[in-house]
Amino acid sequence: MKEQKVILVNERDEAIGVMEKMEAHQKGLLHRAFSVFIFDKEGRMLLQQRAAQKYHGGLLWTNACCSHPYPDESVEDAAERRLQEEMGFVTPLQKVFAFTYQAEVENDLIEHEFDHVFTGEYEGGIQPNSEEVAAYGYHSMEEISYLLDERPKTFTTWFRIAFPQILSWWKKAYVFV
């Protein structure tokens, strides 16, 4: 199987080249990525537990899916593609913000990503890819906040970084009367 290439970017998300994904993560070079957060009508977030064999973050909990667009693919198309590949469903997605982060993760890798964050709502069946996902479920934002405080190491690094921002967005988007 051919190694995936990622799009190297500058701090304004302007493409400056491509590189093999693992090399970019070993060198900690800034590259384009996306994260998808899915909610149900009650405002609960869909979490997935990453499969044990993932190159990093195995068995850690995180948002519905994350990945990198191919060099010839839009971020929006990549987010839709990867949600289908990992969780087995499609739903309309909306970009809500972007942010840059850098963090050391497992296996001596460095996540340095310009992360485009998408959200969507979904109520149907989920058919996760067992090579990507070990478990999944919808959880209230209060429960996730509690678990992040009590057991932060059971979540991926990027989820811990992104959660405060997505929580702020969620408080505006999900107004329950």
C-alpha positions in Angstrom: 0.0 0.0 0.0 1.3 3.4 -1.0 2.0 5.8 1.9 -0.4 8.8 2.0 1.0 12.3 1.3 0.0 15.3 3.3 -0.1 19.0 2.2 2.5 21.1 3.9 1.2 24.6 4.7 2.3 27.9 6.2 0.6 29.6 9.1 -2.1 31.0 6.7 -2.9 27.5 5.4 -1.3 28.2 2.0 0.1 25.0 0.4 3.9 25.0 0.3 4.6 21.4 -0.7 3.7 17.7 -0.1 5.4 15.1 2.0 4.8 11.5 3.1 2.5 11.5 6.2 4.8 9.7 8.5 7.8 11.9 7.6 5.8 15.0 8.3 4.8 13.6 11.7 8.4 12.6 12.5 9.7 16.0 11.6 6.8 17.9 13.1 6.1 20.0 10.0 2.9 22.0 9.7 0.4 20.3 7.4 -3.3 20.5 6.6 -5.7 18.3 8.5 -9.4 18.2 9.5 -11.5 17.0 12.4 -15.1 16.0 12.2 -17.5 16.4 15.2 -20.9 14.7 14.9 -23.8 15.4 17.2 -27.3 13.9 17.6 -30.5 16.0 17.9 -30.0 16.1 21.7 -26.6 17.7 21.3 -24.6 14.6 22.4 -21.3 14.1 20.7 -20.3 11.0 18.8 -17.0 9.7 20.1 -14.9 6.9 18.7 -12.3 4.8 20.4 -9.4 4.4 17.9 -8.5 0.9 16.9 -5.6 -0.7 18.7 -3.4 -1.0 15.6 -3.5 2.8 14.7 0.0 4.3 14.2 -0.7 6.5 17.2 -3.6 7.1 19.6 -4.6 3.4 19.6 -7.5 2.7 22.0 -7.8 6.4 22.9 -11.1 8.2 22.6 -11.6 11.0 20.2 -14.1 12.8 17.9 -16.0 11.0 15.0 -12.9 11.2 12.7 -9.8 13.1 11.8 -7.4 12.9 9.0 -5.6 14.7 6.1 -6.8 15.7 2.7 -5.0 14.2 -0.3 -2.9 16.7 -2.2 -5.5 17.0 -5.0 -8.6 17.0 -2.6 -10.5 19.8 -0.9 -10.7 19.7 2.9 -14.5 19.5 2.6 -14.4 16.5 0.3 -11.8 14.8 2.5 -13.9 15.2 5.6 -16.9 13.7 3.9 -14.8 10.8 2.5 -13.1 10.0 5.8 -16.3 10.1 7.8 -17.7 7.4 5.4 -14.5 5.4 5.5 -14.2 5.4 9.3 -17.8 5.5 10.6 -19.8 4.2 7.7 -22.2 7.0 7.2 -22.5 10.4 5.4 -24.2 13.5 6.7 -24.0 17.2 5.7 -21.0 18.9 7.3 -20.3 22.5 8.0 -16.9 24.1 8.7 -17.1 26.0 12.0 -13.5 27.1 12.6 -9.8 26.2 12.1 -6.9 26.3 14.5 -3.2 25.3 14.5 -1.7 23.1 17.2 1.6 21.3 17.8 1.9 18.4 20.2 4.1 15.3 20.8 2.1 12.1 20.5 2.8 8.4 20.8 5.6 6.6 18.9 7.9 9.7 18.9 5.6 11.5 16.5 4.7 15.2 16.4 1.2 16.5 15.4 1.7 20.0 13.9 -1.5 20.7 12.1 -3.6 23.4 10.6 -6.9 21.7 11.6 -10.1 22.5 9.8 -13.0 21.7 12.1 -16.3 20.4 10.7 -19.6 19.6 12.5 -22.7 17.7 11.5 -25.8 16.1 12.9 -26.6 12.4 12.5 -29.3 10.1 13.9 -29.0 7.0 11.7 -27.1 3.7 11.8 -23.3 3.6 12.2 -21.2 0.9 10.6 -17.6 1.6 11.8 -14.6 0.3 10.0 -13.0 -2.2 12.5 -9.5 -1.3 11.2 -10.1 2.3 12.3 -12.6 2.1 15.2 -12.6 -0.1 18.3 -15.8 1.3 19.9 -18.1 4.3 19.6 -21.0 6.0 21.3 -22.8 9.3 21.8 -22.0 11.2 25.0 -23.3 14.4 26.6 -20.9 17.3 26.7 -21.1 17.3 30.5 -20.0 13.7 30.6 -17.1 14.4 28.2 -16.0 17.4 30.2 -16.0 15.2 33.4 -14.0 12.4 31.7 -11.5 14.9 30.3 -10.9 16.2 33.8 -10.8 12.8 35.5 -9.1 10.7 32.8 -7.5 13.0 30.2 -5.0 10.3 29.1 -7.8 8.2 27.7 -8.4 10.8 25.0 -6.2 11.8 22.0 -4.0 14.8 22.4 -5.8 16.7 19.6 -9.2 16.0 21.1 -8.1 17.5 24.5 -6.8 20.6 22.6 -9.9 21.0 20.4 -12.6 20.2 23.0 -12.7 23.7 24.7 -13.2 25.3 21.3 -15.8 22.9 20.1 -17.6 23.2 23.5 -17.7 27.0 23.1 -19.2 26.5 19.6 -21.6 23.9 20.9 -23.0 26.2 23.6 -24.1 28.7 20.9 -25.3 26.0 18.4 -27.3 23.8 20.8 -29.6 26.1 22.7 -32.2 24.0 24.5 -35.2 25.7 25.9 
